[in-house]
Amino acid sequence: FEGMLMDRGAFSSSTVHFEYDRSIVKSTELGKLQTVARALKAAPNDKLLIEGHCDERGTEEYNRALGERRALAVRAQLIKMGVAPARIRTLSYGEDKPAELGHTEATWARNRRGELVLLKPKI
């Protein structure tokens, strides 16, 4: 994973969003992950970083743990879809990297997410 090139745009439309205080991947989000799984299967040298995020509510420690559970839930779904576990890493940012600043339900909903970052080998 070290030394690989990060492509944050490749799967930007596949960001998985979560309900408040939940780490279960909703069935409505599975289509996004199927697209990612197909792309990874077609490029066996590529890997994936899943970043778990939370909204600002909750303690820093709680949100860090929730972000990790969210990233692991996305990872589990991709493994069920046939992606090798060794190709996926997870990382939790908790509430530290919001997608959007604000204190509304709509803003919080956008911040409760799992972002997928494509990792490509250097050529």
ROLOLUM-24262 format. One record per residue: x, y, z of N, C-alpha, C in turn; residue in three letters. Coordinates in steps of 0.2 Angstrom, whole numbers, plus 2048, in hexadecimal, padded with zeros to 3 digits. Layout:
# residues N
XYZXYZXYZALA/...
# end
This chain:
# residues 123
8047FA800800800800804806800PHE/80A80680380F80B80381180C7FCGLU/8128137FA8158147F48108147EEGLY/80A8127F08058127EA8028197E9MET/80081A7E37FD8217E17F58217E3LEU/7F38267E77ED8277E97E882B7E4MET/7E38287E27DE82B7DD7D882C7E1ASP/7D78327E47D08337E77CA8347E3ARG/7CB8367DD7C68377D87C38317D5GLY/7C782B7D57C48257D17BE8237D4ALA/7BD8227DB7B78207DE7B38257E2PHE/7B482B7E07B18317E47A98307E3SER/7A682D7DE79F82D7DE79D8267E1SER/7A18237E479F81D7E87A081D7EFSER/7A08237F27A08257F979A8227FCTHR/79B81E80179581B80579381F80BVAL/78D82080B78A824811787820816HIS/78782281C78481E82177F822825PHE/77A81F82977682282D779824833GLU/77682883777982B83D77A825842TYR/78082584578382184A782819847ASP/78381884178281183E78981083AARG/78A80983A79080783578E802831SER/78780182F7857FC82B7847FF824ILE/7877FC81F7867FE81877F7FD816VAL/77C8028147758028127747FE80BLYS/76F7FB80A76E7F780376E7FC7FESER/76C8027FF76C8077F97738097F7THR/7788087FB77F80A7FA7838047F7GLU/7807FE7F67847F87F47867F97ECLEU/7817FC7E87837FD7E178A8017E0GLY/78B8057E57918097E47978047E5LYS/7968007EA79C7FB7EC79D7F67E6LEU/7977F47E37987EF7DE79C7F27D8GLN/79B7F97D779F7FC7D27A77FC7D3THR/7A87FD7DA7AF7FD7DC7B27F67DCVAL/7AE7F17DE7B07EA7DE7B27E87D7ALA/7AE7EA7D27AF7E87CB7B67EB7C8ARG/7B77F27CA7BD7F57C87C37F27CBALA/7C37F07D17C87ED7D47CA7E67D2LEU/7C57E37D07C67DC7CD7C97DC7C6LYS/7C77E27C37CA7E37BC7D17E57BCALA/7D47E87C27DA7EB7C27DE7E77C8ALA/7E07E17C87E37DE7CE7E97E17D1PRO/7EC7E57CF7F27E97D27EF7EF7D6ASN/7E97F17D57E77F77D97E47F47E0ASP/7E57F97E57E27F87EB7DD7FD7EDLYS/7DB7FD7F37D68027F67D78047FDLEU/7D680A7FE7D680D8057CF80F806LEU/7CC80D80C7C580F80E7C6814814ILE/7C481A8137C481F8197BD81F81CGLU/7BD81E8237B781F8267B6826829GLY/7B08298297AF83082B7A983082FHIS/7A88358337A28368377A183E837CYS/79B83F83A79984683B79C848841ASP/79B84E84379E85184979B84F850GLU/79584C85079284A856796844859ARG/79684485F79A83F8637A1841865GLY/7A483D8697AB83E86B7AF83C866THR/7B583F8667BB83E8617BC836861GLU/7BD8338677BE82C8687B8828865GLU/7B282A8667AD8268647AC82685CTYR/7AD82C8597AD82D8527B382A84FASN/7B982A8527BE82684F7BC81F84EARG/7B981C8537B78158537B281384EALA/7AD81884E7A78178497AA818842LEU/7AE81C8417B181D83A7B5816838GLY/7B881383D7BB80D83B7B680783AGLU/7B180783E7AC80283D7A9803836ARG/7A88098347A580B82D7AA809828ARG/7B080A8287B58088237B5800823ALA/7B57FD8297B57F68297AF7F3826LEU/7A97F68267A37F48247A37F481CALA/7A67F98197A77FA8127AB7F5810VAL/7B17F48137B67EE8117B27E7811ARG/7AE7E68167AB7DF8167A77DE810ALA/7A37E480E79F7E38087A37E2802GLN/7A87E58017AD7E47FC7B07DD7FBLEU/7B17DB8017B47D48027AE7CF800ILE/7A87D08027A37CC8007A27CC7F8LYS/7A47D17F57A37D27EE7A97CF7EAMET/7AE7CD7EE7B37C97EA7BA7CD7EAGLY/7BA7D27EE7C17D67EE7C57D37F3VAL/7CB7D17F27D07CE7F77D17D27FDALA/7D07D08037D17D48097D87D7809PRO/7DD7D48067E47D78077E57DD802ALA/7E07DF7FE7E07E57FA7DD7EB7FDARG/7DA7EA8037D67EF8067D97F180CILE/7DA7F880D7DC7FA8147D67FF816ARG/7D680081D7D18058207D580A824THR/7D18108257D48158297CE81982BLEU/7CE81B8317C981F8347CB826835SER/7C882B8337C98328357C483583ATYR/7BF83183C7BA8338407B783983DGLY/7B783F8427B484583F7B984A83DGLU/7BF84883C7C584D83A7C584F833ASP/7C284C82F7C284E8287BB84F825LYS/7B78548277B08548247B085581DPRO/7AB8528197AA8548127A785B811ALA/7A485D8167A08648167A086681DGLU/7A186D81E7A0870824799872825LEU/79787282B79087482D78D870833GLY/78787283578486F83B77D86E83AHIS/77C86B834775869832775862831THR/76F85F83176E85882F771856828GLU/76F85A82477285981D77985981DALA/77D85D82078485D820787857824THR/78485682A78685082D785849829TRP/77F84982577E84382178484281CALA/78684881978C847814792845817ARG/79384781E79984582179A83E824ASN/79483B82479483482779582F821ARG/79B82D82079D82A8197A382681AARG/7A48228157AA81E8137AC82080CGLY/7B282380C7B58258067BA81F803GLU/7BA81E7FD7BE8197FA7C381C7F5LEU/7C981B7F77CF81D7F37D38187F0VAL/7D38197E97D68147E57DE8157E6LEU/7E180F7E77E980F7E77EC80B7E1LEU/7F080F7DD7F280C7D77FA80B7D8LYS/7FD8067D58048057D680880A7D2PRO/80D80C7D48128117D081480D7CALYS/8148107C481780D7BE81E80E7BDILE/
# end
